[in-house]
């Protein structure tokens, strides 16, 4: 029967099947990667304000949840690295242009986002956050958190002004 699936012998009708090809088009990947990176900048800034502790672990500081939350964090860090790598690839293939122009300010905040995302991707792969191993000074954390928030804000404004397109 068209439009039905079977799970454990039970049949049910699916109204809207997800078509993965809808989400793998370059403009969709660009949008999803950008939005993920924006959210990551904000969450990473809050983590730095908390002294380098991921907000999930700070909120749910229950030892019984550490394995589950650690797994979720590792997956999200890997996705962050992949999203940032994809954005870097698109920037390079697109003639190193952001938001329809070559602006050094745009490039600077873009690279703050990309480098922090690639760093988290490495943390997801190797278990070591390179950025946090450079310094664990609270003042440095606050300064970097402010840079993350500023970069996210600039990127968001430019993205909206450019019709929600990065490249």
VOLOKE-625289 format. One record per atom (N, C-alpha, C, O): residue number from 1; residue in three letters; atom name; x, y, z. Coordinates in Angstrom, 3 decimals, padded with zeros to 6 digits. Atoms other than C-alpha are relative to their C-alpha. Layout:
// VOLOKE-625289
NUM_Ala_CA_X_Y_Z
...
// end
This chain:
// VOLOKE-625289
1_Unk_N_000.845_-001.177_000.000
1_Unk_CA_000.000_000.000_000.000
1_Unk_C_000.892_001.242_000.000
1_Unk_O_001.801_001.348_000.824
2_Unk_N_-000.802_-001.201_000.133
2_Unk_CA_001.449_003.363_-001.028
2_Unk_C_-000.206_000.916_001.200
2_Unk_O_-001.334_001.147_001.636
3_Unk_N_000.075_-000.961_-001.096
3_Unk_CA_002.290_005.763_001.800
3_Unk_C_-000.143_-000.638_001.366
3_Unk_O_-000.500_000.042_002.328
4_Unk_N_000.067_000.653_-001.307
4_Unk_CA_002.356_003.161_004.581
4_Unk_C_001.338_-000.637_000.303
4_Unk_O_002.092_-000.987_-000.605
5_Unk_N_-001.193_000.699_-000.454
5_Unk_CA_005.177_001.677_006.612
5_Unk_C_-000.412_-001.009_001.049
5_Unk_O_-001.481_-000.906_001.651
6_Unk_N_000.284_001.030_-000.986
6_Unk_CA_005.332_-001.325_008.853
6_Unk_C_001.101_000.004_001.054
6_Unk_O_002.284_-000.090_000.725
7_Unk_N_-000.921_000.065_-001.115
7_Unk_CA_006.970_-001.280_012.263
7_Unk_C_-000.533_-001.059_000.944
7_Unk_O_-001.654_-000.958_001.443
8_Unk_N_000.398_001.107_-000.874
8_Unk_CA_006.862_-004.475_014.323
8_Unk_C_-001.347_-000.592_-000.411
8_Unk_O_-002.152_-000.967_000.441
9_Unk_N_001.226_000.595_000.496
9_Unk_CA_004.053_-005.743_012.126
9_Unk_C_-001.194_000.937_-000.012
9_Unk_O_-002.264_000.567_-000.495
10_Unk_N_001.108_-000.965_-000.004
10_Unk_CA_001.919_-002.636_012.641
10_Unk_C_000.130_000.902_-001.210
10_Unk_O_001.218_001.391_-001.515
11_Unk_N_-000.007_-000.880_001.170
11_Unk_CA_000.970_-000.637_009.586
11_Unk_C_-000.564_001.356_000.396
11_Unk_O_-001.548_001.442_001.131
12_Unk_N_000.517_-001.328_-000.240
12_Unk_CA_000.506_003.073_009.741
12_Unk_C_000.274_000.866_-001.220
12_Unk_O_001.236_000.645_-001.956
13_Unk_N_-000.117_-000.878_001.156
13_Unk_CA_000.056_005.780_007.173
13_Unk_C_000.909_001.177_000.355
13_Unk_O_000.775_001.786_001.416
14_Unk_N_-000.893_-001.136_-000.180
14_Unk_CA_002.766_008.393_006.816
14_Unk_C_-000.478_001.105_-000.923
14_Unk_O_-000.557_000.928_-002.139
15_Unk_N_000.502_-001.116_000.805
15_Unk_CA_001.472_011.748_005.677
15_Unk_C_001.107_000.642_-000.816
15_Unk_O_000.955_000.860_-002.018
16_Unk_N_-001.099_-000.672_000.685
16_Unk_CA_004.785_013.364_004.825
16_Unk_C_001.281_-000.770_000.235
16_Unk_O_001.895_-000.652_001.295
17_Unk_N_-001.271_000.702_-000.119
17_Unk_CA_007.741_011.108_004.201
17_Unk_C_001.127_000.999_-000.228
17_Unk_O_001.047_001.862_-001.103
18_Unk_N_-001.158_-000.880_000.154
18_Unk_CA_011.072_012.853_004.620
18_Unk_C_000.828_-000.472_-001.184
18_Unk_O_001.206_-001.641_-001.267
19_Unk_N_-000.837_000.292_001.151
19_Unk_CA_013.007_012.991_001.390
19_Unk_C_001.366_000.631_000.251
19_Unk_O_001.500_001.855_000.230
20_Unk_N_-001.327_-000.497_-000.356
20_Unk_CA_016.708_013.289_002.234
20_Unk_C_000.591_000.888_-001.092
20_Unk_O_001.382_001.785_-000.796
21_Unk_N_-000.551_-000.828_001.084
21_Unk_CA_017.478_014.768_-001.196
21_Unk_C_-000.467_001.448_000.103
21_Unk_O_000.177_002.346_-000.439
22_Unk_N_000.441_-001.379_-000.218
22_Unk_CA_015.449_017.830_-000.182
22_Unk_C_000.972_000.760_000.891
22_Unk_O_001.101_001.979_000.775
23_Unk_N_-000.879_-000.644_-000.975
23_Unk_CA_017.979_018.522_002.571
23_Unk_C_001.467_-000.032_-000.395
23_Unk_O_002.309_000.516_000.317
24_Unk_N_-001.393_000.091_000.418
24_Unk_CA_021.156_017.773_000.644
24_Unk_C_000.316_000.890_-001.198
24_Unk_O_001.388_000.770_-001.791
25_Unk_N_-000.273_-000.971_001.053
25_Unk_CA_020.842_020.506_-001.958
25_Unk_C_000.948_001.060_000.570
25_Unk_O_000.848_001.395_001.750
26_Unk_N_-000.981_-000.958_-000.526
26_Unk_CA_023.682_023.054_-001.669
26_Unk_C_-000.614_001.170_000.780
26_Unk_O_-000.080_001.542_001.825
27_Unk_N_000.576_-001.139_-000.717
27_Unk_CA_021.394_025.949_-000.643
27_Unk_C_-000.598_-000.430_001.335
27_Unk_O_-000.583_000.340_002.295
28_Unk_N_000.545_000.510_-001.271
28_Unk_CA_019.723_023.787_002.035
28_Unk_C_001.134_-000.322_000.964
28_Unk_O_001.059_000.005_002.149
29_Unk_N_-001.149_000.306_-000.846
29_Unk_CA_023.064_022.511_003.333
29_Unk_C_000.649_001.279_000.518
29_Unk_O_001.072_001.345_001.673
30_Unk_N_-000.556_-001.289_-000.407
30_Unk_CA_024.346_026.091_003.402
30_Unk_C_-000.826_000.579_001.138
30_Unk_O_-000.277_001.017_002.149
31_Unk_N_000.898_-000.556_-001.016
31_Unk_CA_021.312_027.228_005.393
31_Unk_C_000.109_-000.764_001.320
31_Unk_O_000.260_-000.163_002.384
32_Unk_N_-000.064_000.808_-001.216
32_Unk_CA_021.408_024.323_007.848
32_Unk_C_001.359_000.123_000.685
32_Unk_O_001.433_000.206_001.911
33_Unk_N_-001.347_-000.145_-000.567
33_Unk_CA_025.183_024.603_008.315
33_Unk_C_000.170_001.363_000.654
33_Unk_O_000.765_001.476_001.726
34_Unk_N_-000.106_-001.346_-000.561
34_Unk_CA_024.936_028.339_008.883
34_Unk_C_-000.797_000.103_001.300
34_Unk_O_-000.289_000.611_002.300
35_Unk_N_000.825_-000.084_-001.210
35_Unk_CA_022.079_028.053_011.384
35_Unk_C_000.600_-000.813_001.143
35_Unk_O_000.596_-000.374_002.293
36_Unk_N_-000.653_000.805_-001.023
36_Unk_CA_023.850_025.246_013.229
36_Unk_C_001.193_000.761_000.581
36_Unk_O_001.388_000.785_001.796
37_Unk_N_-001.191_-000.726_-000.445
37_Unk_CA_027.023_027.347_013.388
37_Unk_C_-000.363_001.218_000.840
37_Unk_O_000.332_001.546_001.802
38_Unk_N_000.457_-001.144_-000.808
38_Unk_CA_025.133_030.366_014.677
38_Unk_C_-000.416_-000.454_001.402
38_Unk_O_-000.029_000.152_002.401
39_Unk_N_000.426_000.523_-001.304
39_Unk_CA_023.503_028.326_017.440
39_Unk_C_001.212_-000.463_000.801
39_Unk_O_001.284_-000.251_002.011
40_Unk_N_-001.203_000.472_-000.681
40_Unk_CA_026.869_026.759_018.238
40_Unk_C_000.804_001.140_000.591
40_Unk_O_001.330_001.015_001.697
41_Unk_N_-000.728_-001.152_-000.534
41_Unk_CA_028.507_030.163_018.646
41_Unk_C_-000.635_000.494_001.303
41_Unk_O_000.072_000.802_002.263
42_Unk_N_000.699_-000.473_-001.197
42_Unk_CA_025.860_031.201_021.177
42_Unk_C_000.176_-000.993_001.153
42_Unk_O_000.471_-000.597_002.281
43_Unk_N_-000.136_001.024_-001.046
43_Unk_CA_025.991_027.910_023.089
43_Unk_C_001.441_-000.062_000.505
43_Unk_O_001.675_-000.191_001.707
44_Unk_N_-001.407_000.013_-000.398
44_Unk_CA_029.800_027.926_023.077
44_Unk_C_000.333_001.220_000.850
44_Unk_O_001.115_001.124_001.795
45_Unk_N_-000.221_-001.203_-000.808
45_Unk_CA_029.766_031.494_024.403
45_Unk_C_-000.518_-000.222_001.424
45_Unk_O_000.156_000.126_002.393
46_Unk_N_000.533_000.276_-001.339
46_Unk_CA_027.528_030.421_027.289
46_Unk_C_000.883_-001.004_000.740
46_Unk_O_001.097_-000.874_001.945
47_Unk_N_-000.905_000.962_-000.632
47_Unk_CA_029.827_027.456_027.943
47_Unk_C_001.240_000.702_000.537
47_Unk_O_001.706_000.394_001.634
48_Unk_N_-001.179_-000.736_-000.449
48_Unk_CA_032.774_029.828_028.165
48_Unk_C_-000.330_000.903_001.192
48_Unk_O_000.480_001.041_002.108
49_Unk_N_000.416_-000.801_-001.163
49_Unk_CA_030.851_032.141_030.509
49_Unk_C_-000.124_-000.869_001.257
49_Unk_O_000.073_-000.391_002.374
50_Unk_N_000.135_000.941_-001.119
50_Unk_CA_030.265_029.055_032.688
50_Unk_C_001.343_-000.610_000.399
50_Unk_O_001.394_-001.504_001.243
51_Unk_N_-001.312_000.520_-000.347
51_Unk_CA_033.993_028.401_032.835
51_Unk_C_000.446_-001.160_-000.866
51_Unk_O_001.354_-001.900_-000.488
52_Unk_N_-000.384_001.064_000.916
52_Unk_CA_034.204_026.008_029.906
52_Unk_C_-000.839_-001.255_000.133
52_Unk_O_-000.529_-002.279_-000.476
53_Unk_N_000.885_001.156_-000.197
53_Unk_CA_031.425_023.668_031.026
53_Unk_C_-001.146_000.085_-001.005
53_Unk_O_-001.815_001.116_-001.080
54_Unk_N_001.138_-000.030_000.918
54_Unk_CA_028.900_022.724_028.331
54_Unk_C_-001.302_000.242_000.774
54_Unk_O_-001.529_-000.380_001.812
55_Unk_N_001.245_-000.320_-000.719
55_Unk_CA_025.501_024.188_029.326
55_Unk_C_-000.844_-001.222_000.352
55_Unk_O_-001.463_-001.250_001.416
56_Unk_N_000.762_001.217_-000.314
56_Unk_CA_023.856_020.744_029.127
56_Unk_C_000.502_-000.659_001.280
56_Unk_O_-000.291_-001.089_002.118
57_Unk_N_-000.564_000.620_-001.193
57_Unk_CA_026.234_019.390_031.745
57_Unk_C_-000.195_000.888_001.227
57_Unk_O_-000.306_000.392_002.348
58_Unk_N_000.223_-000.931_-001.102
58_Unk_CA_025.776_022.503_033.859
58_Unk_C_-001.452_-000.090_000.496
58_Unk_O_-001.708_-000.092_001.700
59_Unk_N_001.429_000.058_-000.349
59_Unk_CA_021.964_022.282_033.767
59_Unk_C_-000.368_-001.364_000.577
59_Unk_O_-001.055_-001.452_001.594
60_Unk_N_000.341_001.359_-000.416
60_Unk_CA_021.716_018.502_034.104
60_Unk_C_001.221_-000.654_000.646
60_Unk_O_001.764_-001.623_000.115
61_Unk_N_-001.209_000.478_-000.676
61_Unk_CA_024.569_017.891_036.552
61_Unk_C_-000.271_-001.269_000.808
61_Unk_O_000.119_-001.374_001.971
62_Unk_N_000.313_001.269_-000.636
62_Unk_CA_023.319_014.406_037.371
62_Unk_C_000.941_-001.070_-000.553
62_Unk_O_000.967_-001.293_-001.763
63_Unk_N_-000.947_001.007_000.495
63_Unk_CA_025.975_011.669_037.179
63_Unk_C_-000.649_-001.088_-000.862
63_Unk_O_-000.003_-001.632_-001.758
64_Unk_N_000.657_001.047_000.796
64_Unk_CA_023.413_009.219_035.782
64_Unk_C_-000.223_000.427_-001.450
64_Unk_O_-000.429_-000.424_-002.315
65_Unk_N_000.212_-000.495_001.367
65_Unk_CA_023.016_011.433_032.690
65_Unk_C_001.301_000.308_-000.732
65_Unk_O_001.271_000.619_-001.923
66_Unk_N_-001.250_-000.408_000.626
66_Unk_CA_026.703_012.069_032.010
66_Unk_C_000.329_-000.793_-001.258
66_Unk_O_000.797_-000.213_-002.238
67_Unk_N_-000.305_000.798_001.191
67_Unk_CA_027.105_009.167_029.560
67_Unk_C_-000.872_000.429_-001.175
67_Unk_O_-000.372_000.627_-002.282
68_Unk_N_000.925_-000.406_001.063
68_Unk_CA_024.006_010.146_027.563
68_Unk_C_000.346_001.400_-000.495
68_Unk_O_000.429_001.633_-001.701
69_Unk_N_-000.309_-001.369_000.400
69_Unk_CA_024.861_013.843_027.596
69_Unk_C_001.361_000.088_-000.678
69_Unk_O_001.538_000.846_-001.632
70_Unk_N_-001.317_000.026_000.639
70_Unk_CA_028.500_013.128_026.771
70_Unk_C_-000.090_-000.493_-001.435
70_Unk_O_000.587_000.027_-002.322
71_Unk_N_000.193_000.513_001.364
71_Unk_CA_027.385_011.125_023.750
71_Unk_C_-000.665_001.043_-000.888
71_Unk_O_-000.259_001.236_-002.034
72_Unk_N_000.669_-001.066_000.765
72_Unk_CA_025.033_013.904_022.621
72_Unk_C_000.962_001.138_-000.313
72_Unk_O_000.957_001.675_-001.421
73_Unk_N_-000.978_-001.067_000.230
73_Unk_CA_027.795_016.474_023.048
73_Unk_C_001.008_-000.408_-001.066
73_Unk_O_001.343_000.389_-001.942
74_Unk_N_-000.976_000.466_000.986
74_Unk_CA_030.259_014.371_021.066
74_Unk_C_-000.599_000.048_-001.408
74_Unk_O_000.058_000.495_-002.349
75_Unk_N_000.670_-000.036_001.303
75_Unk_CA_027.757_013.999_018.213
75_Unk_C_-000.174_001.445_-000.471
75_Unk_O_000.064_001.752_-001.639
76_Unk_N_000.198_-001.402_000.394
76_Unk_CA_026.972_017.726_018.251
76_Unk_C_001.322_000.659_-000.360
76_Unk_O_001.362_001.505_-001.252
77_Unk_N_-001.307_-000.549_000.347
77_Unk_CA_030.681_018.564_018.218
77_Unk_C_000.439_-000.484_-001.379
77_Unk_O_000.998_000.287_-002.159
78_Unk_N_-000.330_000.523_001.331
78_Unk_CA_031.201_016.300_015.210
78_Unk_C_-000.809_000.712_-001.079
78_Unk_O_-000.274_001.071_-002.128
79_Unk_N_000.842_-000.730_000.961
79_Unk_CA_028.267_017.944_013.430
79_Unk_C_000.521_001.422_-000.173
79_Unk_O_000.519_001.951_-001.284
80_Unk_N_-000.556_-001.358_000.082
80_Unk_CA_029.787_021.343_014.259
80_Unk_C_001.221_000.038_-000.904
80_Unk_O_001.373_000.955_-001.710
81_Unk_N_-001.181_000.059_000.849
81_Unk_CA_033.050_020.338_012.637
81_Unk_C_-000.358_-000.206_-001.463
81_Unk_O_000.226_000.417_-002.350
82_Unk_N_000.441_000.263_001.372
82_Unk_CA_031.288_018.992_009.560
82_Unk_C_-000.652_001.244_-000.603
82_Unk_O_-000.377_001.603_-001.748
83_Unk_N_000.673_-001.213_000.488
83_Unk_CA_029.099_022.103_009.245
83_Unk_C_001.013_001.094_-000.310
83_Unk_O_000.907_001.767_-001.336
84_Unk_N_-001.013_-001.033_000.229
84_Unk_CA_032.096_024.410_009.576
84_Unk_C_000.884_-000.353_-001.191
84_Unk_O_001.244_000.517_-001.984
85_Unk_N_-000.778_000.429_001.163
85_Unk_CA_034.105_022.356_007.102
85_Unk_C_-000.754_000.234_-001.294
85_Unk_O_-000.172_000.656_-002.293
86_Unk_N_000.816_-000.230_001.192
86_Unk_CA_031.235_022.546_004.634
86_Unk_C_-000.054_001.490_-000.346
86_Unk_O_000.077_001.862_-001.512
87_Unk_N_000.037_-001.443_000.256
87_Unk_CA_030.953_026.329_005.039
87_Unk_C_001.338_000.498_-000.540
87_Unk_O_001.376_001.343_-001.434
88_Unk_N_-001.329_-000.377_000.495
88_Unk_CA_034.706_026.682_004.545
88_Unk_C_000.177_-000.441_-001.451
88_Unk_O_000.716_000.305_-002.269
89_Unk_N_-000.057_000.515_001.370
89_Unk_CA_034.490_024.527_001.409
89_Unk_C_-000.799_000.891_-000.943
89_Unk_O_-000.311_001.268_-002.009
90_Unk_N_000.854_-000.845_000.851
90_Unk_CA_031.617_026.599_000.004
90_Unk_C_000.607_001.385_-000.179
90_Unk_O_000.529_001.955_-001.267
91_Unk_N_-000.653_-001.306_000.086
91_Unk_CA_033.474_029.836_000.781
91_Unk_C_001.147_-000.065_-001.006
91_Unk_O_001.296_000.819_-001.850
92_Unk_N_-001.138_000.145_000.907
92_Unk_CA_036.563_028.578_-001.033
92_Unk_C_-000.459_-000.196_-001.439
92_Unk_O_000.072_000.443_-002.347
93_Unk_N_000.506_000.259_001.348
93_Unk_CA_034.612_027.243_-004.043
93_Unk_C_-000.733_001.212_-000.580
93_Unk_O_-000.800_001.377_-001.798
94_Unk_N_000.764_-001.153_000.452
94_Unk_CA_032.567_030.452_-004.197
94_Unk_C_000.834_001.241_-000.225
94_Unk_O_000.290_002.344_-000.292
95_Unk_N_-000.855_-001.150_000.273
95_Unk_CA_035.560_032.693_-004.813
95_Unk_C_000.310_000.826_001.235
95_Unk_O_000.642_002.005_001.120
96_Unk_N_-000.321_-000.652_-001.270
96_Unk_CA_036.088_033.571_-001.125
96_Unk_C_-000.845_001.259_000.212
96_Unk_O_-000.375_002.279_000.714
97_Unk_N_000.959_-001.093_-000.123
97_Unk_CA_033.024_035.805_-001.193
97_Unk_C_-001.039_-000.360_001.052
97_Unk_O_-001.528_-001.489_001.091
98_Unk_N_001.042_000.176_-001.011
98_Unk_CA_030.612_036.226_001.717
98_Unk_C_-001.056_001.074_-000.178
98_Unk_O_-000.736_002.252_-000.338
99_Unk_N_001.125_-000.930_000.087
99_Unk_CA_027.192_037.826_001.479
99_Unk_C_000.092_000.909_-001.224
99_Unk_O_-000.281_002.081_-001.173
100_Unk_N_-000.043_-000.702_001.263
100_Unk_CA_027.828_038.879_-002.101
100_Unk_C_001.165_000.952_-000.183
100_Unk_O_001.217_001.672_-001.180
101_Unk_N_-001.148_-000.892_000.138
101_Unk_CA_031.083_040.745_-001.478
101_Unk_C_001.208_-000.553_000.734
101_Unk_O_001.103_-001.516_001.493
102_Unk_N_-001.238_000.398_-000.688
102_Unk_CA_034.660_040.405_-000.287
102_Unk_C_000.325_001.065_001.043
102_Unk_O_000.998_002.055_000.755
103_Unk_N_-000.216_-000.933_-001.099
103_Unk_CA_034.716_042.181_003.055
103_Unk_C_000.907_-000.655_001.034
103_Unk_O_000.684_-001.798_001.432
104_Unk_N_-000.913_000.584_-000.988
104_Unk_CA_037.571_041.682_005.514
104_Unk_C_-000.694_-000.186_001.349
104_Unk_O_-000.386_-001.133_002.073
105_Unk_N_000.738_000.151_-001.264
105_Unk_CA_035.208_042.232_008.476
105_Unk_C_-000.859_-001.272_-000.050
105_Unk_O_-000.890_-002.037_000.913
106_Unk_N_000.801_001.216_000.162
106_Unk_CA_032.866_039.525_007.162
106_Unk_C_000.893_-001.236_000.091
106_Unk_O_000.541_-002.220_000.742
107_Unk_N_-000.917_001.140_-000.012
107_Unk_CA_035.832_037.209_006.606
107_Unk_C_000.495_-000.283_001.414
107_Unk_O_000.621_-001.442_001.808
108_Unk_N_-000.497_000.189_-001.370
108_Unk_CA_037.102_037.778_010.147
108_Unk_C_-001.030_-000.696_000.875
108_Unk_O_-000.701_-001.662_001.562
109_Unk_N_001.019_000.625_-000.856
109_Unk_CA_033.815_036.930_011.865
109_Unk_C_-000.370_-001.391_-000.528
109_Unk_O_-000.708_-002.283_000.251
110_Unk_N_000.246_001.315_000.582
110_Unk_CA_033.262_034.045_009.445
110_Unk_C_001.051_-000.988_000.494
110_Unk_O_000.723_-002.120_000.850
111_Unk_N_-001.056_000.900_-000.447
111_Unk_CA_036.627_032.580_010.408
111_Unk_C_-000.053_-000.263_001.501
111_Unk_O_000.377_-001.326_001.948
112_Unk_N_000.237_000.291_-001.422
112_Unk_CA_035.826_032.959_014.111
112_Unk_C_-000.964_-001.176_000.095
112_Unk_O_-000.744_-002.110_000.867
113_Unk_N_000.987_001.071_-000.012
113_Unk_CA_032.812_030.764_013.433
113_Unk_C_000.585_-001.312_-000.513
113_Unk_O_000.407_-002.356_000.114
114_Unk_N_-000.544_001.213_000.610
114_Unk_CA_034.629_028.285_011.191
114_Unk_C_001.060_-000.648_000.902
114_Unk_O_001.035_-001.860_001.116
115_Unk_N_-001.072_000.558_-000.835
115_Unk_CA_037.676_027.875_013.448
115_Unk_C_-000.565_-000.606_001.279
115_Unk_O_-000.126_-001.673_001.708
116_Unk_N_000.580_000.562_-001.227
116_Unk_CA_035.560_027.383_016.562
116_Unk_C_-000.767_-001.289_-000.306
116_Unk_O_-000.756_-002.218_000.501
117_Unk_N_000.705_001.215_000.382
117_Unk_CA_033.432_024.814_014.733
117_Unk_C_000.947_-001.144_-000.322
117_Unk_O_000.713_-002.282_000.083
118_Unk_N_-000.991_001.034_000.291
118_Unk_CA_036.441_022.936_013.390
118_Unk_C_000.668_-000.489_001.285
118_Unk_O_000.960_-001.677_001.424
119_Unk_N_-000.565_000.377_-001.295
119_Unk_CA_037.915_022.985_016.903
119_Unk_C_-000.917_-000.978_000.725
119_Unk_O_-000.444_-001.961_001.296
120_Unk_N_000.929_000.925_-000.645
120_Unk_CA_034.766_021.340_018.255
120_Unk_C_-000.063_-001.333_-000.749
120_Unk_O_-000.209_-002.389_-000.133
121_Unk_N_-000.047_001.246_000.765
121_Unk_CA_034.861_018.814_015.428
121_Unk_C_001.201_-000.847_000.398
121_Unk_O_001.092_-002.067_000.528
122_Unk_N_-001.204_000.701_-000.468
122_Unk_CA_038.403_017.911_016.485
122_Unk_C_-000.227_-000.542_001.408
122_Unk_O_000.191_-001.654_001.730
123_Unk_N_000.309_000.462_-001.362
123_Unk_CA_037.199_017.707_020.093
123_Unk_C_-000.895_-001.239_-000.039
123_Unk_O_-000.726_-002.155_000.766
124_Unk_N_000.860_001.165_000.138
124_Unk_CA_034.501_015.277_018.988
124_Unk_C_000.753_-001.231_-000.475
124_Unk_O_000.441_-002.352_-000.074
125_Unk_N_-000.791_001.120_000.521
125_Unk_CA_037.042_013.140_017.131
125_Unk_C_001.054_-000.497_000.989
125_Unk_O_001.184_-001.696_001.232
126_Unk_N_-001.154_000.365_-000.816
126_Unk_CA_039.995_013.222_019.496
126_Unk_C_-000.258_000.077_001.504
126_Unk_O_000.513_-000.460_002.299
127_Unk_N_000.286_-000.143_-001.425
127_Unk_CA_038.370_014.109_022.809
127_Unk_C_000.753_001.124_000.670
127_Unk_O_000.705_001.258_001.892
128_Unk_N_-000.760_-001.121_-000.555
128_Unk_CA_040.582_017.170_023.254
128_Unk_C_-000.409_001.290_-000.683
128_Unk_O_-000.352_001.397_-001.908
129_Unk_N_000.342_-001.308_000.537
129_Unk_CA_039.420_020.740_022.820
129_Unk_C_001.285_000.819_-000.062
129_Unk_O_001.804_001.261_000.963
130_Unk_N_-001.272_-000.692_000.198
130_Unk_CA_042.478_022.444_021.355
130_Unk_C_-000.063_001.417_000.552
130_Unk_O_000.877_001.865_001.208
131_Unk_N_000.137_-001.374_-000.483
131_Unk_CA_041.198_025.938_022.138
131_Unk_C_000.069_000.096_001.504
131_Unk_O_000.699_001.010_002.036
132_Unk_N_-000.010_-000.044_-001.460
132_Unk_CA_040.646_025.159_025.796
132_Unk_C_001.313_-000.494_000.576
132_Unk_O_001.645_-000.175_001.718
133_Unk_N_-001.303_000.444_-000.497
133_Unk_CA_044.011_023.451_026.101
133_Unk_C_001.051_001.103_-000.127
133_Unk_O_002.088_001.053_000.534
134_Unk_N_-000.920_-001.131_000.142
134_Unk_CA_045.714_026.682_024.980
134_Unk_C_-000.040_000.859_001.263
134_Unk_O_000.999_001.281_001.771
135_Unk_N_000.142_-000.797_-001.213
135_Unk_CA_044.329_028.589_027.951
135_Unk_C_-001.292_-000.376_000.715
135_Unk_O_-002.325_-000.594_000.083
136_Unk_N_001.200_000.236_-000.799
136_Unk_CA_041.911_027.905_030.779
136_Unk_C_-000.242_001.172_000.947
136_Unk_O_-000.860_001.024_002.002
137_Unk_N_000.151_-001.222_-000.781
137_Unk_CA_042.013_031.453_032.110
137_Unk_C_-001.417_000.533_-000.151
137_Unk_O_-001.913_000.677_-001.269
138_Unk_N_001.390_-000.473_000.003
138_Unk_CA_038.561_032.748_033.062
138_Unk_C_-000.161_001.292_-000.803
138_Unk_O_-001.158_001.453_-001.507
139_Unk_N_000.083_-001.272_000.742
139_Unk_CA_039.256_036.212_031.607
139_Unk_C_000.087_-000.262_-001.501
139_Unk_O_-000.630_000.360_-002.285
140_Unk_N_-000.111_000.366_001.416
140_Unk_CA_040.329_034.664_028.292
140_Unk_C_-001.318_-000.615_-000.472
140_Unk_O_-001.788_-000.301_-001.566
141_Unk_N_001.275_000.607_000.350
141_Unk_CA_037.134_032.567_028.287
141_Unk_C_-001.068_001.064_-000.229
141_Unk_O_-001.818_000.989_-001.202
142_Unk_N_001.012_-001.056_000.131
142_Unk_CA_034.980_035.668_028.807
142_Unk_C_000.260_000.828_-001.258
142_Unk_O_-000.674_001.165_-001.986
143_Unk_N_-000.355_-000.761_001.203
143_Unk_CA_036.850_037.578_026.094
143_Unk_C_-000.389_-000.765_-001.269
143_Unk_O_-000.976_-000.188_-002.184
144_Unk_N_000.336_000.816_001.169
144_Unk_CA_036.447_034.710_023.599
144_Unk_C_-001.520_-000.136_-000.127
144_Unk_O_-002.051_-000.108_-001.237
145_Unk_N_001.468_000.090_000.039
145_Unk_CA_032.763_034.338_024.549
145_Unk_C_-000.596_001.262_-000.610
145_Unk_O_-001.535_001.186_-001.402
146_Unk_N_000.485_-001.263_000.571
146_Unk_CA_032.214_038.007_023.728
146_Unk_C_000.297_000.068_-001.495
146_Unk_O_-000.524_000.568_-002.264
147_Unk_N_-000.333_000.048_001.432
147_Unk_CA_033.999_037.535_020.385
147_Unk_C_-000.992_-000.914_-000.726
147_Unk_O_-001.458_-000.577_-001.814
148_Unk_N_000.975_000.918_000.603
148_Unk_CA_031.709_034.554_019.649
148_Unk_C_-001.355_000.676_-000.174
148_Unk_O_-001.968_000.586_-001.238
149_Unk_N_001.309_-000.656_000.077
149_Unk_CA_028.583_036.561_020.442
149_Unk_C_000.002_001.123_-001.024
149_Unk_O_-000.956_001.273_-001.783
150_Unk_N_-000.100_-001.081_000.986
150_Unk_CA_029.746_039.551_018.404
150_Unk_C_000.037_-000.572_-001.416
150_Unk_O_-000.652_-000.077_-002.308
151_Unk_N_-000.106_000.614_001.326
151_Unk_CA_030.695_037.320_015.459
151_Unk_C_-001.338_-000.564_-000.445
151_Unk_O_-001.747_-000.373_-001.591
152_Unk_N_001.320_000.551_000.325
152_Unk_CA_027.359_035.516_015.585
152_Unk_C_-000.990_001.081_-000.363
152_Unk_O_-001.775_000.929_-001.298
153_Unk_N_000.904_-001.125_000.261
153_Unk_CA_025.505_038.824_015.709
153_Unk_C_000.278_000.618_-001.372
153_Unk_O_-000.656_000.878_-002.131
154_Unk_N_-000.359_-000.584_001.302
154_Unk_CA_027.407_040.261_012.713
154_Unk_C_-000.393_-000.949_-001.134
154_Unk_O_-000.976_-000.521_-002.130
155_Unk_N_000.343_000.964_001.042
155_Unk_CA_026.987_037.077_010.689
155_Unk_C_-001.509_-000.076_-000.199
155_Unk_O_-001.986_-000.141_-001.332
156_Unk_N_001.462_000.069_000.093
156_Unk_CA_023.265_036.941_011.495
156_Unk_C_-000.548_001.224_-000.744
156_Unk_O_-001.384_001.079_-001.636
157_Unk_N_000.465_-001.223_000.675
157_Unk_CA_022.710_040.578_010.433
157_Unk_C_000.317_-000.035_-001.486
157_Unk_O_-000.534_000.288_-002.314
158_Unk_N_-000.411_000.043_001.402
158_Unk_CA_024.656_040.110_007.206
158_Unk_C_-000.790_-001.058_-000.778
158_Unk_O_-001.157_-000.839_-001.933
159_Unk_N_000.752_001.083_000.623
159_Unk_CA_022.856_036.824_006.444
159_Unk_C_-001.427_000.450_-000.291
159_Unk_O_-001.948_000.204_-001.379
160_Unk_N_001.376_-000.501_000.188
160_Unk_CA_019.431_038.422_006.918
160_Unk_C_-000.039_001.071_-001.084
160_Unk_O_-000.945_001.079_-001.918
161_Unk_N_-000.039_-001.084_000.982
161_Unk_CA_020.410_041.481_004.860
161_Unk_C_000.272_-000.522_-001.416
161_Unk_O_-000.057_000.139_-002.401
162_Unk_N_-000.324_000.572_001.312
162_Unk_CA_021.602_039.207_002.039
162_Unk_C_-001.023_-001.057_-000.428
162_Unk_O_-000.699_-001.957_-001.204
163_Unk_N_001.039_000.933_000.404
163_Unk_CA_018.330_037.323_001.703
163_Unk_C_000.202_-001.413_000.519
163_Unk_O_-000.194_-002.381_-000.130
164_Unk_N_-000.299_001.289_-000.647
164_Unk_CA_019.449_034.503_004.047
164_Unk_C_000.872_-000.897_-000.854
164_Unk_O_000.665_-002.107_-000.953
165_Unk_N_-000.988_000.723_000.801
165_Unk_CA_022.305_033.531_001.771
165_Unk_C_001.382_000.438_000.469
165_Unk_O_001.642_001.627_000.653
166_Unk_N_-001.359_-000.294_-000.414
166_Unk_CA_025.928_033.283_002.844
166_Unk_C_000.874_000.229_-001.221
166_Unk_O_001.662_001.173_-001.268
167_Unk_N_-000.895_-000.042_001.166
167_Unk_CA_027.546_032.663_-000.546
167_Unk_C_-000.737_000.406_-001.251
167_Unk_O_-000.135_000.491_-002.322
// end
